Amino acid sequence: MRTLKMYADTLHLRPDPTRVLLRAFIPEQPLRVRRIVNRALALSEVEVSNELGGIRAEFGGRHRRLDDVWTEHYEKVQHHISEPQALSTERKVLIGALFTGEYSLESAALFNPSIVAAPDQGGLRPNELRFILSLRAVGEGHISSVEFRSGVVRADGSILLDTSSPFVTSPELLQRTAQQARSTAKLNYEVRFEPSEPLSERVLFPRSETELSGIEDARFVRFVDEDGTVAYYGTYTAYDGRAIRPQLIETKDFCRFRIRTLSGPAVYNKGMALFPHRINGRYAMLSRQDDENIMLMHSDDLHYWSDPEVLIPPEQPWEMVKVGNCGSPLQTEAGWLVLTHGVGPVRKYCLGAVLLDLENPRRVLGRLKKPLVEPQRNDWQGYVPNVVYSCGGLIHQDRLILPYGINDSETRIVTFELSKLLAALLKKNDP
């Protein structure tokens, strides 16, 4: 940190390998699946009951809705059974358990956060703000998923994180229409959590073909449309193990989520970040199609993007390899505050900031010449060394709340005095 005073860096979110998700674990070979099923069919009802009672006792303290999840997994293999209607409920549940595995969602990393104001702001004291933090969790096989945390920014600018649940819950997959199942829309899907399930239990785990190896770096934004309606959009990178593709998460309440593919000639590479409202009647998006410059796009259709233009090229030595956004622009009285990341010598990632004109974001009003945040010597080591990275900040009162990942491993949250940051951005000389 070289330019502006950072408030006390006391909030750390570290990976917790005890947070485990139940997921289907089904061999690819049909003959092997049938052999496993046949072994379960050969058990007596007493043996089924005894075995099921044992695994319920063993795993009941680690998961909610065990039987429901195991039944869902049974349904994935029931076509291998000649007379499934003849099976008892307990035998079906046991078969489902045989095709289930635990997955430690954040055993490797918990990083690259974004932060937004929560839909529900009730029950707070004056000048407090409830927020939702999204995080990229990485586990075995480098599979990325999206987790959530919540908390409150107090009137004095201090931050209180809510206690996280020890449980992890996967959502219900809502039924696709027949037309969707026959078309490319099968890559789009919708899931739902029960409102009674704590936010920290909810996890968006890869489901579609485009994201089988990861839902990466979600940049959530609270979007207010021209009619005053509010929705939350999260642009993210879908990874199928070979190729990446920008996609979109849509929600109004963080209980029901719609996952949508994007289209258009500009839908490729990483780092798309939506402005929080339309500009001159059109959607606006930051992006980085060339893996080097921050681009700007406008569109009449939220799901179609084309014609990116270079907005912010690399400039300073600490960002000469490439520059990208760190989430959606934040609206201030002085302009759009864009948090950036720059890559310099030895692939060192630092965070910076740029200020854009509110009415014409093509116009750059100011730019920090030195990093806002950079890796410190005692933080150099990690899964990916020498990296600080964020997927979005939040403004409340005169504070910039900035969560960021360190070395692709863990997350910290810091705050800055907004007025001083804006003053530094508008200076014509080196701040």
Helices and strands as residue ranges (DSSP letters): E 11-13, E 20-24, H 30-41, H 45-59, H 66-77, G 78-80, G 84-86, H 89-98, E 100-104, E 109-117, E 129-138, G 140-142, E 144-153, E 159-161, E 172-173, H 178-182, G 184-187, E 189-192, G 199-201, E 203-204, G 209-211, E 214-224, E 230-239, E 244-251, E 256-261, E 270-274, E 283-288, E 294-299, E 309-312, G 317-319, E 322-325, E 330-331, E 336-343, G 345-347, E 349-356, E 364-367, G 377-379, E 388-389, E 394-396, E 399-406, E 410-417, H 418-426
